[in-house]
């Protein structure tokens, strides 16, 4: 099958100009200071918007459980 109307390189490049990856927005947790993504629970302490929402286990507790 043959392409009837071929797009030029410029047309293709213009379309693909929006395919680039964007840098992550990372901010410090207000509770513990660890770096985290905005609008997400902190992986280090389990706080979200000043409230404890997750119970985070430490590595020692996980190893002891095994």
C-alpha positions in Angstrom: 0.0 0.0 0.0 1.3 3.4 -0.9 0.9 6.6 1.2 -1.1 9.0 -0.9 -0.4 12.3 0.9 3.0 12.1 2.6 3.7 14.5 5.5 6.9 16.5 5.2 9.7 16.2 7.8 8.7 19.6 9.2 5.1 18.6 9.7 6.1 15.4 11.4 8.6 17.2 13.7 5.9 19.8 14.6 3.6 17.0 15.7 6.3 15.3 17.7 7.4 18.5 19.4 5.0 17.8 22.2 6.3 14.2 22.9 9.2 15.3 25.0 9.4 14.3 28.6 8.8 16.9 31.2 10.9 17.3 34.4 9.3 16.0 37.6 8.0 18.6 40.2 9.5 17.5 43.5 9.0 19.3 46.7 10.1 18.8 50.3 7.7 17.2 52.8 6.7 19.7 55.4 6.7 17.0 58.1 10.0 15.2 57.6 11.8 17.1 54.8 12.1 14.2 52.5 11.6 14.8 48.7 8.2 13.8 47.4 5.9 14.5 44.4 3.2 17.1 45.0 -0.3 16.0 45.9 1.0 12.6 47.1 1.5 10.9 50.4 5.1 11.1 51.7 6.8 7.7 51.3 9.1 8.4 54.3 6.7 9.5 57.0 3.1 8.8 55.7 1.8 12.3 56.1 -0.5 14.1 53.6 -1.5 17.7 54.1 -0.4 17.6 57.8 -2.3 14.4 58.7 -1.0 10.9 59.2 -2.7 8.7 56.6 -0.3 5.8 56.2 1.5 3.6 58.8 5.1 3.3 57.5 7.1 0.3 58.7 10.8 0.6 59.1 13.3 -1.8 57.5 14.1 -3.3 61.0 10.4 -4.1 61.6 10.0 -5.6 58.1 13.1 -7.8 58.6 11.9 -8.9 62.0 8.5 -9.9 60.6 10.2 -12.3 58.1 
